[in-house]
Amino acid sequence: MSHRTELSGGRELTFSDRELRDLAVAWVTLSVAFALILAPVHTGRASLGSFAIMVGLSFVTVGVAFLLHELAHKVVAIEHGQLAEFRADYQMLFLAVMGALVGFLFAAPGAVYHRGRITQRENGLIALAGPVTNLLLALLFLPLMIFPGILGIVGQMGVWINLFLAAFNMIPFGPLDGKSVLQWHRGVFALVFVPSVVLAGFVIFRVGLF
């Protein structure tokens, strides 16, 4: 079974049952992994209640960041005439949880695989769509940081997580987006990679999450 949504130019955004299942599993696993980093209940430094709250907050922030990142890849790929579908990498998801248990954040839950005739430029644009989406989401979460309480925490987490995902995915290594962007255009790569790393580093090491 497939689930369809109409795009521009008569193209359709379709989701198979397997793809929806993979997206859901990746969403849940990443949320738990981030919660383990931010509320390490397994080390005794956070209560079970705090961990449960952090899982919920991660569902909203990590979930939106991850889902829209992958959807951006898929939509741009389809707009360039590709067949595209997300596949979770269950080994990487396992490593994400294991890494979180020892305090190491590793976020490579899977990828949108696409096929069809494509130029290097188009491939670079497809890769670029995910990190740019995260940068835009960080900007959208930013105003929430001025509010007190839970809304402010959501804003802080949204900014932090989206900047982290943008910087991480722009690393020009292996299957990460940065490699395809760099192969296409070094100037565009630098324009996105450098600010992503600088902003992520500033938020993580100077501002902090809370």
Summary of the structure (lengths in Angstrom):
residues: 210
radius of gyration: 17.2
end to end distance: 43.2
largest distance: 54.1
contacts: 685
relative contact order: 0.11
helix: 71%
strand: 10%
